[in-house]
Structures are given as C-alpha cells and as structure tokens.
Amino acid sequence: MDGTVLIADDDRTIRTVLTQAYTRAGCKVHATSSLTTLMRWVEDGKGDLVVSDVVMPDGNGLDNLPKITKFRPNLPVIIISAQNTIVTAIRANEAKAFDYLPKPFDLPELMRRSAKALERRQPAQSAAALSTNPDAEIPLVGQSPAMQNLYRLIARAMNAAAPVLVLGEPGTGKSLIAASLHNFSTRADRPIVVLHPEMTESQSAITDAIQRAGSGTLILDGVSDLSPAAQLRVLHTLGEPSERTARLISIAGPNILADVQNGNFRNDLFFRISSLQLTVPALRERIEDISVLAQHFINIAESGVAFQFSAAGLSALRGFSWPGNVRQLQNVMRQLMMESSNAIFDGPTVQDILKKGGPSSSLSQLPPSEKLNDAVEMHVQRYFDLHGSTLPPAGVYQRILREIEVPLIEIALSASSGNQAKCADLLGINRNTLRKKINELEIVVTRRRKMM
C-alpha cells in the first residue's frame, strides 16, 4: 500500500497496533485520540485514508463524517466501532463511510479494505500530477470559503451525466477543474479527449473527437472563443445529449454570459453545454489562499532553500490585484526564488518582482496625489467586500495595523541601511521600542550594500 493514513481512536493499544500494521504495509501514519486533531489534519489536506472509532472523548466519529466530506469529498473513511449493532452499520452507510468494521476486527481484513480504499484514489492521480508538476496547469489548492464551496459543487457534479460549463478568468485553473471532473469520476478509466477551438474549424475533427471520447469525457476548451461558424458546426455535430455517450465538459471565459446576451454566442449552443455551471473564483476573490498557494509553489520547486515570507512580503502579495490569477502567482514565485539572495522574501523584494508582473490595483499603484488615509480606507473596504455578506475573521484591528506597521518599519530600516538608531529617529520612536517591534513582528533586518 502507498499513502498516508489518519487514525483516530481513544484506545492507545489499537492506535499502536494499527500504526505498526500500516507502517509495515508501506504507509505513513498519523494517529490521535482526538477528533479535533483529526479534523485539523483533514482541513490541512493531510491523509489519503481515515480510520476512525465512533465513541471518542471529544465527539462521535459518525457525526464527524459529514464534516470530513465537506472539506475532503473524496477522502475515504473506514469506521471501526465496538458498538457493533445494525444501527451503527446503517448510520455508517448513511454517512457515506467507505467501509465499516465492528470491533474486535480482523486486522488482515481491515488491511485489505484499506488497500481497496487507497486504490480508489488512484484514478485521481492524473489530476494530482497536474497539481504537483511545476510545469503543469494551475494547482487545485485552496482553503478559502470560495474554494471550499467550489469543491462541494465539483463533488456533486462529479458523476452527473449532464453537460458542465466551467467558467473563469484566465489563469484560474479551469482546465484542471475539467480534468478533475473526469479523473475523480466513475469514467476515470475511459478516454478523455480535448477539443481545442482551432480543431472546430473542421467538421471531421469534431466528429473524430466525439468518437474517440466514446463513453468517456469530451472537453470543449475555449468554447467562448469559437467563431459563429464553428459554433454552428459544434451544435450540429454534438446533437442532442441522448444521442451521445460521452460526457460533455466545456471551458469558457466569464465573457460568454455577456456574449450570449448581446448575440455573439448562440443561445441554443449555450443551453446545450451548460446544464450545470461551475465558476472558478479569481485569486483576488480568495486572498486567504495566496499564502497557501505561495507555499505550494515553494514546496514543489524543491530548491533546497527554506524560503519564507516576512509579514510585509506576504502583505505585498495579498495587496496585489493578480490579473493573471494563480498562473501569475506561480510565475512571481519562480522569479522570487530565482532572484532572491535571501531566504526571506521581504516587502521591497516582493514589490520589485511584482512590478515586473504588470499593473495592479495594490496600494503601491495608487496615484501620487492619493492621500494615505484614502488609500488605507480603500484597502480596508476591499478587505471587507471580499468577504461578501459575512464578516471577516475576528481580530481585524490588529491585523490591519500589522499590515501597515510591518512595511513601514521594513522600508524605514532599508532607508536607514539597517541602522536601528537612525531608523528609530526617523520613525520618532524609542530605539528599544523599535527592537521590540522588530522581534514581535519577526522583521528581518537587512543592510543596503554600498555601490562601488
């Protein structure tokens, strides 16, 4: 077996036995007596299989199943329980547990069922490979409410036969979403065929793609870029949904909705391809995920350097508008790792790289005449707006102050060539106060090199 197993059981002996058994089988193991700890691991993206007891000191394992499904729809869970009644078995089935074994269980049987659960994730490896290959498309990474909602919708649409339309700006990862809908579905062992816009200029190419897809998945990439003639060819060749066996997934930019309204895209084709719609959020709509994505790109680079951001560096990333979305963030991270002479990405370093990435609506790009309080007001209002109808997490006051304080001190230190006495005078604060701030805010002090 191969994978990481999360074990939750309040019996230390069982945790020890299972840890040894899974380790001998070739798995990595995390074991706990707490459902709270288990959920933290699940929410952090750890684990390929969960083995959980029912009665736990801090809750019920069966009641915990919907929470696991909410965060990780495709994470298999095996329930083990001393409450070996039909009610427990039924509840485990209703909660969509992968399997259920009453205690005392047969260890070889549990291992066989665990191997089956881990094998079930293998069809998704082609999608997983996309998210871990530095040269691949956009990684499907994110813990924000917007992404969690998208994950839930993907899970519900995974095995639906109805045509799916994936909408989003360039660089958001639409192609990966489309591939995931196939790779995680029951069609994963069948063909997946991509039909690009230039191929739709030929009737025979469209027909050939449909035939090659068979009972698998046909992806219409860039459907919003089709010419009027190509739209008509695709419409006629696709025929009615009942006339084909392949599942249809289309990928389009957000402008397709306006194109339908103004007559630039055929109504009949739009309704044919969009029974279900999935909208991939822009990066600026999920700023909570920026640090997670940045760390992901650091991890897959395998540079051997433990790169990390200062608070000001991370603030600079979050304040950028990201017109190129996650793909642009990936490019910025590559540039940072290539150019930086320091393992800490501070505010000025990040700002320098971002300037190469094109225009932004970040605070640094405001007109020179803009007053500071107006700029801060815009930034704070944007932060609240990004959370929609819900309030931001508690602690907004300190979080906003920190985002202003960190770059102020870092820039002042840089202007003072790292001389803390000069910097304290510049800021008008006591030198001991400055030292305390540097330590509390984890600011890295760098000295400017003199030009020869």
N, C-alpha and C positions, 0 to 999 in steps of 0.2 A: 504494500500500500504506500501511497505517497500523498502527503497533505498535512495540515495542522488540525488537531482535534482539541476541542474545548470541552473539558469535563467539569460538570457541576454536581457534586454530591457531598452531603454533610458527613458521610462515613469516611474517615481517614483511610481505613483499610481498603475500601473499594477504590478510592482515589489512587492509592499506591498500586494496587493490582492492575487497574486499568492503565495507569501511566506506564507501567513496565510492559504491559502487553502491546500497547500501541507503539511504544518506542522500539520494541523488538521487531515490530512489523514494518518499521521504517518511517513512522510518522513523528512529527513534532507534537508536543503535548503541552497544554496549559490547563492546570487543574485548580479548582477553587471550591470552597464550601459556601460561597455566596452568590446568589442570583444577581445581585447588584454588580459584582465584579464581572460576572459572565456577560451582562448586558453592556458593560463598558467595553469589553473586548469585542463584542459583536458590533457595536456602534463605531469602534475604531477600525473596523474592516478585518479584524483578525479571524482566523479559523476557516476551515473548509467543511467541518462537521461538528455538530454539538451533540454531546451525550449528557442528558440531564435527568436527575432524580425529580420526583414530584414534590414530596414534602421537604421543604428546605427551611432553615431558620428565619430567612427574611422573605419568604413568599412561597408560591406554588408554581412548580415547573410548567404545569399545563396552562396556568393563567399567563405565564411568561411567553408562551409560544406566539400569540398574535403580535407581541412587541418585537420578537425576533423577525417575524415575517415582514413587519412594517419596515424595518431597517435593511434586512437582507432577504428579499423574497426567495432567492434560490439557494439559501443555506439550509442543508438537510439537518433535521433534528431527530435523534433517536431518544425516546423516553424510556427510562428504566424505573420501575416502581415496586415497592413492597405491597402497595395497595392493588394486589392482583385480582381485581374484580372486573366484570364486564363493563361496568360504568367507566372505569379508568380507561379501558381499551377503546370504548366508544368516544370518550372525550378526547383521547389522543388522536383518533381518526378525524373527529370533527375539527380539531385544531390544526389539522393538516400536518401532523408529525410524519416524518418519513417512515418511522417504524416504532414499534412498542414491544418491550420485553419485560415480563414480570420478574421480580426478584424472588428467589435466587435464580439468576440467569445462567445459561450455559455460555462460558466465555468464548469457545470456538464459534458458537452460533452468532454471538454478538460481533465477533471479528469479521465473520462472513458478511453479515448485514452492513457492517461499517464499510467494508470494501466495496459493496454494491452502491452505497450512498456516495462514496468518494468517486466511483466510476461515473456516476450520473453527472458530475460536473465536468467530465472530460470534453463533451461536445462544445462546452463554452470556452475551451482553451484557445480556439482560434480568435475569439473576441478578446480573451485575456492577453493573448500575444500582442494584439494591437495596442493594448494599454500599457504594455511594458517594453515595447520596442521603441527606442528613441527615434527611429526613422519612420514610425507608423503614424497613423492618424491621431486625432485628439484622444487623450485618455478619458475614460469614463470614471472620473474621480470627483467626489463632492459630498459634503455633509450638510449643506445648506437646506433650508426648507424647500426651496425651489427644486433642488436636485432630488431630494427625498420624495417629493410629490411626483417628479418625472419617473423615478424608479418604480413607484407604485403603479403608475399608468402603464409603464413598459411591462410590468409583471402581468397586469390584467389583459394587455393586448398580445402577450407572447404567443398564445396558441389560437387566437381568434382567426377565423378564415377571412374576415372582412379586410378589404384593402386599407392600408395605413399610409397616411401622409405625414412625413417628418418635416417640420418647419423650423427654420432657424437662420441666424446670420452666418456669414462665412466664418469658419474657424471655431464654431461651437461644438462640433463633433457629430454632425448629422449622419455622416457615413457610418460611424461606429455604432450609433443607435440602430441604424438599419441592419447592420451586420449582427448586432446583439439580438435583435428580434428573431433572426434566423438561428443563430448559434445556440441560443438558450431554449429554443422551442423543440417540439417533437419532430420537426422537419430537419433537425441539425445534421442527420446522416444523408440528406438528399441534396441535390445540386443547388447552388446559389449563383445566379447569373446577374451581372450588372450591365444595364443598357445605358450607355452614355449618350448625350444629346447628338453628337456627330453621327452616331450609328442610326439614329432615327430618320436620317435623310434617305435611307434605303428600306423599302418595304420588306425585302428579303432578309435584311439584317434583323428587323423587328421580329419577323416570323421565326427566324432561326433561334433568337434568344428565348422566345417563348417555348419553343420545342426543347431546347437544351435544359431549361429550368424544370421541365416535367412537372412532378408533384412537389417540387421544392419551392424556392423563392425567386421571384423576378424583381430586381431593384431598378426602378427608373430614376437614374441620377440626374440632377439638374433639370427636372421637368419644367421648372418655371422659365427656363431659357429656350424652350422649344419654339421654333418658328410656327406661324399659323398652319403652314402646310404639314409640318411634322406633327403638330397636334392632331390634325385630322387623320394622318396615317396611323398614329398610335391608337386613336379612338377606334378606328375601323378594325385594326389588326387585333387589338385586345378582345373585342367582342364583349358580350355580357359575362359577368362573373361566373355564371353557371356553365359557360362554355369552355372554361379552362380549369386546369387542376393546380397550377402554380399559384402560390400566394403572392400578391402584389404589394410592394412597398415602394413609395415614391419619396424623393427627396427634393425639397424646394426652398428657395429663399422666402423671407417673410413678405416680399413684394407680391407674391402670387395672389394674395387675397385682394389687394388693390387692383391687380391686373384683371381679375375676374369681374370686378365691379365696373371697370372702365372699358371692358370688352376686348382687352388684349390677350385674354386667356379664355378658352372655350368653357362655358358653363357645363356642358354635358360631360366633357373630359374631367373637369374638376370634381364633379359629383361622382364620377366613375372611380376615381382614385382616392377619394378622401372620406370613406365611410367612418374611419377613425382618424383623429388628428393628435399628433404629439408635438408640442412646441418645446424646443431646446432653449433654455434661458441663456441670454448673453452673459458674459463674465461680469459686466458691471451690475447685473441684477443679482449676483450671488457673491458679493465681495468676501463673505466668510470663507469661501473656498479658495481664495487666492493663495493663502499661506499653505494650505494642504496641497494644492497643485504645484506650487513652487518647490515644496519639499519632495514631492513625487519626481519632479524633473531632476532634482539633485541626486536622488537615490538611483534613478535609472542611468545616470551618467557614469556612475562607478569610477569617479575620478581619483579616488583615494584621498580626497581632501574633505574634511568635515565642514563643508560650507554652511553658514547660517546667516540670518539677517539680524541687524540691530533693530531696535524698535522704530527708529527713523527710516531705516531701509524698507521695512515692511509697510510702514505708513505711506511711503512714496509709491509702492506697488498698489496699495489699496486706493490711493487717490487718483490713479491714472484711469482714463476712460476706456482703454482697451478696445479700440475699434476693430482690431483683428482677433479679438477674443482669446481663447485658450491657445490657439496656434501662435499668436503674437507673444503671449506669455512664455511659451516654450522657447521661442527664438530669443527673447530677452534673457532667459535663464542661461541658455547656451552662451550668449555673449558675455554675461556676467562671469560665468565660470572660466571663460577663455581669457578675459581681460584683467580680472581682478588679481592683484598681487597680495591680497589679504583674504583669509578665510571668512572674515566678517564683512558682509555687504552692508555698508553704512549708507546713510541718506544721500550724500553727494555722489557716491559711486553709482547708486541706483538711478539717480536723476540723470547723470551723464549718459547712461545706457538708454534710458527711456527717451531722451531727446533724439536718439538715432531712430526711434521707432515711429516717428511721425507725430502729428498733432494730437493733443489730449485736452480734456476738459479739467485736468487737475489744477490745483490751486496755483502751481508754478506757471501755468499758462495764461493766467488772467492778465488783462491789460494793465500796464504800469500805473494807470490812474485809479485802479480799483483800490478802495480803502480796505485795510486789513479786516476791520470788523464786518464789512460786506462779504469778503472772501470767506471768513470763518462762518458767517451766517449761511452762505450758500452751501458750504461743506456739511454743516450740521443738518440743514434742511434736507440735503440729498441723502444723508445717512438715515434720517427718519423715513424719508419717502421710499427708500429701498426695502423697508420692512413692511410696506403696504399698510394694511389695516391693523396689523399687530404692532405692539410696542417693541422697541429694541430691548436686548437683554439688560438687566439691571446693572448699574454702575456707569451710566453714560457720562456723568460729570467727570469722574476721574479718567475715563478712557479718552475723552476729548482733550482734557488738559494735558494728558500724557502725549497725545499725538502732536500737540503744539509745542510742548516743553522739550521733547527729545530733539526734534530738528533744530530748534532754537539753540540749544546748548551745543549740539554737534557742529553746527555751522559756525557758531562763535568760537569754539575750540579750534576748528580748522583755520579760521581767520587769524587766530592768535598763535598759529603754528604749534598748538598743543600746550602752550604755556598757560597753566591753570591760573596763575596770579593775574596775568594780563586779561584772561577770559573773565575772571571774577570781576575785575574792574570794569570791563566792557559791559557786562551784564548788570553791574551795580548791585552785586550780592557779595556776601562774605565768602572768603575762599573755602572755609570749612563747609559752608552750605553747598558750594559747588561740588566739592569732593563727595559729600553725602548724596547729592543728586546723581553724580556720575555712577556711584555704586548702586544706588537704588534702581536707576533706570538702565543699568547694565550698558552704559555708553562706552564704546571703545575709543580711547584717546590715540589719535594718530598725529604725527608731526609732519608738516609740509617739508618736502625736500627743497633745498635752495637750488636754484638754477645756476649752473656754471656759465 
